[in-house]
Amino acid sequence: MSGILIDEWTSRTASMLQAALRMTNDRFAEHLGVSVRTVSRWNVQPDLVLKKETQEILETAYERAPEKARARFALNFPPPVEPPPPPASVPNVVVELAVLQTRMEQLQTQLDQLAAAQREMTLLRVRMESLSRLAEVTGGAS
């Protein structure tokens, strides 16, 4: 037996049952014991939540429907909405952040080495200037 549990019958699910039973508005209204106007409104306003009594009538109609009609209803019933899977890029972002952090640390090390080399060059330049002045004063003799 094809079975779908309807927690809350709406005008949309009522219209789906009507289609599965292959009934006109007149015939479906007669089958349920409601007015044709009510069935017509269900087809025009699919998002109405139906009264409890009407939901019970539809539940009974569904339970008593022939197996083929229940199968058609099940085929046309929208599949349950599942939450979308997390984006595949999230793990990649974590990995990429780790790679970037490592690269930043490497660059910082290189900057520190360059700063040390620059300080050493400055000291050497000062020493060379001092030696040049000394050579000028002494006439190049050491």
HUGI-V312125 format. One line per field, one symbol per residue. ss: DSSP state (A for helix, B for strand, O for the rest). phi: phi as a letter, one per 30 degrees, with the letter a starting at -180 (. if undefined). psi: psi as a letter, one per 30 degrees, with the letter a starting at -180 (. if undefined). Layout:
ss->???
phi->???
psi->???
This chain:
ss->OOOOOOOOOBAAAAAAAAAAAOOOAAAAAAAAOOOAAAAAAAAAOOOOBOOAAAAAAAAAAAAAOOAAAAAAAAAAOOOOOOOOOOOOAAAAAAAAAAAAAAAAAAAAAAAAAAAAAAAAAAAAAAAAAAAAAAAAAAOOOO
phi->.dbbccdbdcdddddddedddhcdedddddedibddeddddeddcdcdcddeddddddeddddcddedddddeddddddddcddddeddeddddddddddddddddddddddddddddddddddddddddddddddddiidc
psi->kkkkkjejklfeeeeeeeeefhkleeeeeeefhlleeeeeeefeifgkklleeeeeeeeeeeefkleeeeeeeeefkklkjkkklkkffeeeeeeeeeeeeeeeeeeeeeeeeeeeeeeeeeeeeeeeeeeeeeeeefgfk.
